[in-house]
Amino acid sequence: MSETFPIQSGLTRLLRNYTHLLKGRSIGIITNQTGVDEQLRDNVSLLAEHSQIKALFSPEHGLTGTAQAGVQISSDQKQLIPVYSLYGQTKQPTEDMLEGLDLLVFDIQDVGARFYTYTWTMYRAMKSAEECGLDFMVLDRPNPLGSRVAGNVSETNFLSFVGQHPIPMQHGMTIGELAQLFNSECNLDIDLKVISMQTNEARKKFFEQVDWLWVPPSPNIPNRRTTQLYVGTCLIEGTNLSEGRGTTKPFEWIGAPWLDGQWLATAFNKLDLLGMKARPIQFEPIFSKYKGKVCNGIQLHLTNTNLEGKYCAISATLHLLNLVKHQHPDEFQFHDTFFDRLVGSDKLRNTIEEGISVDDLIEDWRQQSLGFQQHCRPYLIY
């Protein structure tokens, strides 16, 4: 007897209830290694039984999720089904790529953070679908961060491929709900169908207690716990601190050769942030920042993984950056443009560089996230 799960993914529901939507269609699938059902069967094989798959499209990290962050990927048109990269020479499907198609299907596991690029691959593909007169379908999947909304809403002057529409850093929506928001707020003229998940649970319990098979969506998000820190500590990418890439604990280990990890752990723990503690460590990245050099730093530990607001990785990261700047004013540096794009604003960098407490900014961001909770309600499915 096959194992049962508390939810059915959009992929499973499409195959069980809505295959008539695929009949006679020439489709392109935007996907990667996360596009599997509850039995870990890949979506391409499953959908091929009900439609003509004419093209595959891969996001950042490639179709198999093996490429490191930021690495451009070439398209491969020599396969039986051509594979077009949406993280190479172009970040959205071109008219030539879409020739002969009448439906684009998006089926990728998101991680719930604004700066994760899969969201924006979908956003740009929706725009291409409008331009070429294609229908668009999203097969919904859980948000591993749950329904909580946190962080600032990105400002329009700082929109980029790590945030192309004003949403919070932790948006609390599924990829299908985001598609509905984009379709409405960007006035896209496309036939959008979101195949929702099925669950008998209330929204909060559904997101926070869902038992879901985890397929790493990219090389440095090995498990769900990583996402719980990544939504905050990804900001460290925009500094000269190592965010732990090139180690076994990306986004948990943070440091640099010049950092005083013992001092930082003590100072961080004195903040008494709910659900989070730090301990001093040393690590040596095998690639990325400080490759082959011993870094002094900290490991962030979640002491309460309940997603009801007992911890906030975003606020913790703001405090962490402020502490490092205070203790190492000469060594610590921001990569200004990239950091501001990740944040979606220059206010955090300016606050830290001016030596101002981040408490007021954290409260302002809390108010922004509360406002978005009301704003996004019309687009929620669960």
C-alpha positions as CSV (number, residue, x, y, z in Angstrom):
1,M,0.0,0.0,0.0
2,S,1.4,3.4,-0.9
3,E,2.2,5.9,1.8
4,T,-0.2,8.7,2.5
5,F,0.5,12.3,3.3
6,P,-1.5,15.0,5.0
7,I,-1.7,17.0,1.8
8,Q,-1.8,16.4,-2.0
9,S,0.5,18.6,-4.1
10,G,-0.8,20.6,-7.0
11,L,1.0,18.1,-9.3
12,T,-0.9,15.1,-7.7
13,R,-4.2,16.9,-7.8
14,L,-3.7,17.8,-11.5
15,L,-3.0,14.2,-12.4
16,R,-5.9,12.8,-10.3
17,N,-8.6,15.4,-11.2
18,Y,-7.7,17.7,-14.0
19,T,-5.9,15.9,-16.7
20,H,-8.5,17.2,-19.2
21,L,-6.7,20.5,-18.8
22,L,-3.7,18.9,-20.5
23,K,-5.4,17.0,-23.2
24,G,-4.2,18.0,-26.7
25,R,-2.0,20.7,-25.3
26,S,1.6,21.4,-26.3
27,I,3.3,22.4,-23.1
28,G,6.5,23.7,-21.7
29,I,7.4,22.9,-18.1
30,I,9.4,25.2,-15.9
31,T,10.8,22.9,-13.3
32,N,13.9,21.4,-11.6
33,Q,14.7,18.4,-9.4
34,T,12.0,19.5,-6.9
35,G,9.2,18.7,-9.3
36,V,8.2,15.4,-7.9
37,D,5.0,13.9,-6.4
38,E,4.6,12.4,-3.0
39,Q,6.1,9.2,-4.2
40,L,9.1,11.1,-5.5
41,R,8.2,10.4,-9.2
42,D,9.3,13.2,-11.5
43,N,6.7,15.5,-13.1
44,V,8.1,15.3,-16.6
45,S,7.4,11.5,-16.8
46,L,4.0,11.9,-15.2
47,L,2.8,14.8,-17.3
48,A,4.1,13.2,-20.5
49,E,1.4,10.6,-20.2
50,H,-1.3,13.3,-20.7
51,S,0.2,15.9,-22.9
52,Q,2.9,16.7,-25.5
53,I,5.9,18.2,-23.7
54,K,7.7,20.3,-26.2
55,A,10.2,22.1,-24.0
56,L,11.7,22.2,-20.5
57,F,12.8,25.4,-18.8
58,S,15.2,25.5,-15.8
59,P,15.8,28.2,-13.2
60,E,18.9,29.2,-11.3
61,H,21.0,26.1,-10.3
62,G,19.8,24.2,-13.4
63,L,17.4,21.4,-14.1
64,T,19.1,19.1,-11.6
65,G,19.9,21.8,-9.0
66,T,23.6,21.2,-9.1
67,A,25.0,24.6,-10.2
68,Q,26.2,27.0,-7.5
69,A,24.5,30.3,-6.9
70,G,24.9,32.9,-9.7
71,V,26.5,30.5,-12.2
72,Q,25.1,31.1,-15.7
73,I,23.7,27.9,-17.3
74,S,23.6,27.2,-21.0
75,S,20.5,25.8,-22.8
76,D,20.6,22.3,-24.2
77,Q,18.6,21.9,-27.4
78,K,20.1,18.5,-28.4
79,Q,18.0,16.5,-26.0
80,L,14.8,14.7,-27.1
81,I,13.0,17.5,-25.2
82,P,15.0,20.7,-25.4
83,V,16.0,22.3,-22.1
84,Y,16.2,26.1,-22.0
85,S,18.0,27.8,-19.3
86,L,16.3,30.8,-17.7
87,Y,19.5,31.7,-15.8
88,G,21.9,32.2,-18.7
89,Q,21.8,34.5,-21.6
90,T,18.2,35.3,-20.7
91,K,16.2,35.2,-17.5
92,Q,12.8,34.7,-19.2
93,P,11.5,32.6,-22.0
94,T,12.0,34.2,-25.5
95,E,9.5,34.0,-28.4
96,D,11.7,31.4,-30.1
97,M,11.7,29.2,-27.0
98,L,8.0,29.3,-26.8
99,E,7.3,28.6,-30.4
100,G,4.7,25.9,-30.8
101,L,3.6,25.9,-27.2
102,D,0.2,26.9,-25.9
103,L,0.6,26.3,-22.2
104,L,3.4,26.9,-19.7
105,V,3.4,24.8,-16.5
106,F,5.4,26.0,-13.4
107,D,6.2,23.3,-10.8
108,I,9.1,24.2,-8.5
109,Q,9.5,24.1,-4.7
110,D,9.9,27.6,-3.4
111,V,11.6,28.4,0.0
112,G,9.4,31.4,1.1
113,A,12.1,34.2,0.9
114,R,11.7,37.2,-1.4
115,F,15.3,37.0,-2.7
116,Y,15.1,33.3,-3.8
117,T,15.1,33.6,-7.6
118,Y,12.6,30.9,-8.5
119,T,9.7,33.2,-7.6
120,W,11.0,35.7,-10.2
121,T,11.6,33.1,-12.8
122,M,7.9,32.4,-12.6
123,Y,7.1,36.1,-12.6
124,R,9.1,36.7,-15.8
125,A,7.7,33.6,-17.4
126,M,4.2,34.9,-16.8
127,K,5.1,38.1,-18.6
128,S,6.5,36.1,-21.5
129,A,3.3,34.0,-21.6
130,E,1.2,37.2,-21.9
131,E,3.4,38.5,-24.7
132,C,3.1,35.3,-26.7
133,G,-0.5,34.5,-25.9
134,L,0.1,31.3,-23.8
135,D,-1.9,30.0,-20.9
136,F,-0.1,29.6,-17.6
137,M,-0.6,27.0,-14.9
138,V,1.0,26.8,-11.5
139,L,1.1,23.5,-9.5
140,D,1.1,24.6,-5.9
141,R,3.4,23.4,-3.2
142,P,3.9,24.2,0.5
143,N,5.8,27.2,1.8
144,P,8.5,25.7,4.1
145,L,8.5,28.9,6.2
146,G,4.8,28.7,6.9
147,S,2.3,31.5,6.7
148,R,4.2,34.0,8.8
149,V,5.0,37.4,7.2
150,A,8.1,39.3,8.3
151,G,10.6,41.8,7.1
152,N,10.3,44.9,5.0
153,V,8.4,45.3,1.7
154,S,10.9,46.1,-1.1
155,E,11.0,49.6,-2.4
156,T,10.4,50.2,-6.1
157,N,13.8,51.9,-6.5
158,F,15.5,48.7,-5.4
159,L,13.7,46.1,-7.5
160,S,15.9,43.5,-9.2
161,F,16.0,39.8,-10.0
162,V,16.2,39.1,-6.2
163,G,12.9,41.0,-5.8
164,Q,11.0,42.3,-8.8
165,H,7.7,43.2,-7.1
166,P,7.1,44.8,-3.7
167,I,6.6,41.9,-1.3
168,P,8.1,41.3,2.2
169,M,11.3,39.5,2.8
170,Q,9.3,36.6,4.3
171,H,6.0,36.7,2.3
172,G,4.1,33.8,3.9
173,M,2.5,32.8,0.6
174,T,2.7,29.8,-1.6
175,I,4.0,30.1,-5.1
176,G,0.4,29.7,-6.4
177,E,-0.8,32.5,-4.3
178,L,2.1,34.7,-5.4
179,A,1.1,34.0,-9.0
180,Q,-2.4,35.2,-8.3
181,L,-1.0,38.4,-6.8
182,F,1.4,39.0,-9.7
183,N,-1.4,38.4,-12.2
184,S,-3.7,40.9,-10.6
185,E,-1.2,43.6,-9.5
186,C,0.8,43.6,-12.7
187,N,-2.4,43.6,-14.9
188,L,-1.3,40.5,-16.8
189,D,-3.7,39.4,-19.5
190,I,-3.2,35.6,-19.2
191,D,-5.4,32.7,-18.5
192,L,-3.9,31.7,-15.1
193,K,-4.8,28.4,-13.4
194,V,-3.4,27.5,-10.0
195,I,-3.9,23.9,-9.2
196,S,-4.1,24.1,-5.4
197,M,-3.0,21.6,-2.9
198,Q,-5.6,19.6,-0.9
199,T,-5.6,19.6,2.8
200,N,-8.2,19.3,5.6
201,E,-6.1,21.4,7.9
202,A,-6.5,25.1,8.7
203,R,-4.0,27.3,7.0
204,K,-1.8,27.9,10.1
205,K,-1.6,24.2,11.1
206,F,-1.3,23.1,7.5
207,F,1.8,25.1,6.9
208,E,3.5,24.6,10.3
209,Q,2.9,20.9,10.8
210,V,2.9,19.6,7.3
211,D,4.9,16.4,6.8
212,W,6.5,16.9,3.4
213,L,9.3,15.1,1.7
214,W,12.1,17.6,1.3
215,V,14.1,17.7,-2.0
216,P,16.9,20.3,-1.7
217,P,15.9,23.1,-4.1
218,S,19.5,24.3,-4.5
219,P,22.9,23.2,-3.4
220,N,23.0,25.4,-0.3
221,I,19.5,24.7,1.0
222,P,20.0,21.1,2.1
223,N,17.0,20.9,4.5
224,R,14.0,22.8,5.7
225,R,15.8,24.1,8.8
226,T,18.3,25.9,6.5
227,T,15.3,27.9,5.0
228,Q,14.4,29.1,8.5
229,L,17.7,30.8,8.8
230,Y,18.3,31.6,5.1
231,V,15.4,34.1,5.1
232,G,17.5,36.3,7.3
233,T,21.1,35.3,6.9
234,C,21.0,35.5,3.1
235,L,21.6,39.2,3.7
236,I,25.2,38.3,4.7
237,E,25.8,37.5,1.1
238,G,25.9,41.3,0.5
239,T,28.8,41.7,2.9
240,N,32.4,40.5,3.3
241,L,31.4,38.0,5.9
242,S,31.1,34.4,4.9
243,E,27.6,33.1,5.0
244,G,28.9,29.5,5.3
245,R,28.9,28.7,1.6
246,G,31.6,26.1,0.9
247,T,30.8,24.4,4.3
248,T,28.4,21.8,5.5
249,K,26.3,24.5,7.3
250,P,25.5,27.2,4.8
251,F,23.5,30.1,6.3
252,E,24.1,28.7,9.8
253,W,27.9,29.3,10.0
254,I,28.9,33.0,9.7
255,G,32.4,34.3,10.0
256,A,35.6,35.8,8.6
257,P,39.3,35.4,9.3
258,W,39.3,38.8,11.2
259,L,36.2,38.2,13.2
260,D,36.1,37.7,17.0
261,G,33.7,34.8,17.2
262,Q,33.9,34.5,21.0
263,W,32.9,38.1,21.4
264,L,30.2,37.9,18.8
265,A,28.6,34.8,20.3
266,T,28.6,36.4,23.8
267,A,27.2,39.7,22.5
268,F,24.5,38.0,20.4
269,N,23.3,35.8,23.3
270,K,23.1,38.8,25.6
271,L,20.3,40.1,23.2
272,D,18.2,37.2,24.5
273,L,16.4,36.8,21.2
274,L,13.5,34.3,21.4
275,G,14.3,30.9,19.9
276,M,17.9,31.7,18.9
277,K,21.4,31.2,20.4
278,A,24.9,31.4,19.0
279,R,28.2,29.6,19.8
280,P,31.7,30.4,18.7
281,I,33.2,28.2,16.0
282,Q,35.9,28.0,13.4
283,F,35.4,26.8,9.8
284,E,37.3,26.6,6.5
285,P,35.2,27.1,3.3
286,I,36.2,24.9,0.4
287,F,34.8,27.4,-2.1
288,S,33.2,30.9,-2.1
289,K,34.4,33.6,0.3
290,Y,37.6,32.9,2.2
291,K,38.2,29.6,0.3
292,G,40.9,27.7,2.2
293,K,41.2,30.2,5.0
294,V,40.2,29.5,8.6
295,C,37.2,31.7,9.6
296,N,36.3,32.7,13.1
297,G,32.6,33.1,13.7
298,I,29.5,31.7,15.1
299,Q,26.9,29.0,14.4
300,L,23.3,30.1,14.8
301,H,21.1,27.6,16.6
302,L,17.3,27.6,16.5
303,T,16.2,26.6,20.0
304,N,12.5,26.8,19.1
305,T,11.5,25.9,15.6
306,N,7.8,26.5,16.2
307,L,6.8,28.8,13.4
308,E,4.3,30.8,15.5
309,G,6.7,33.8,15.8
310,K,9.0,32.5,18.6
311,Y,12.0,33.5,16.6
312,C,12.8,35.8,13.7
313,A,15.8,35.1,11.6
314,I,15.4,38.5,9.9
315,S,15.6,40.6,13.1
316,A,18.4,38.4,14.4
317,T,20.4,39.1,11.2
318,L,19.9,42.8,11.6
319,H,21.2,42.7,15.2
320,L,24.1,40.4,14.1
321,L,25.3,42.8,11.3
322,N,25.0,45.8,13.7
323,L,27.2,44.0,16.3
324,V,29.9,43.0,13.7
325,K,30.0,46.6,12.4
326,H,30.3,47.9,15.9
327,Q,33.1,45.5,16.9
328,H,35.0,45.5,13.5
329,P,34.4,48.9,12.0
330,D,37.5,48.9,9.8
331,E,37.3,45.3,8.6
332,F,33.6,44.8,8.0
333,Q,32.3,46.0,4.6
334,F,29.0,46.0,2.7
335,H,28.9,45.3,-1.0
336,D,26.6,48.3,-1.3
337,T,24.6,47.7,-4.5
338,F,24.1,44.0,-4.0
339,F,23.3,44.3,-0.3
340,D,20.7,47.0,-1.0
341,R,19.1,44.8,-3.6
342,L,18.8,41.9,-1.3
343,V,17.2,44.1,1.4
344,G,15.1,46.0,-1.1
345,S,16.1,49.3,0.5
346,D,19.2,51.2,1.5
347,K,17.8,52.1,4.9
348,L,19.3,49.1,6.7
349,R,22.8,49.7,5.4
350,N,22.6,53.4,6.2
351,T,21.3,52.7,9.7
352,I,24.2,50.4,10.5
353,E,26.9,52.5,8.9
354,E,25.7,55.5,10.9
355,G,25.9,53.5,14.1
356,I,22.2,53.7,14.9
357,S,20.3,51.0,16.8
358,V,18.3,48.8,14.5
359,D,15.4,48.5,16.9
360,D,13.4,51.3,15.2
361,L,13.9,49.8,11.8
362,I,12.8,46.4,13.1
363,E,9.6,47.9,14.4
364,D,9.1,49.7,11.0
365,W,9.5,46.4,9.2
366,R,7.0,44.8,11.5
367,Q,4.5,47.4,10.6
368,Q,5.2,46.9,6.9
369,S,4.7,43.1,7.2
370,L,1.4,43.6,9.1
371,G,0.2,45.9,6.3
372,F,1.1,43.2,3.7
373,Q,-0.8,40.6,5.6
374,Q,-4.0,42.6,5.0
375,H,-3.0,43.5,1.4
376,C,-2.4,39.9,0.3
377,R,-5.6,38.4,1.7
378,P,-7.5,38.5,-1.7
379,Y,-4.9,36.2,-3.2
380,L,-4.8,33.5,-0.5
381,I,-6.0,30.1,-1.3
382,Y,-5.8,28.2,2.0
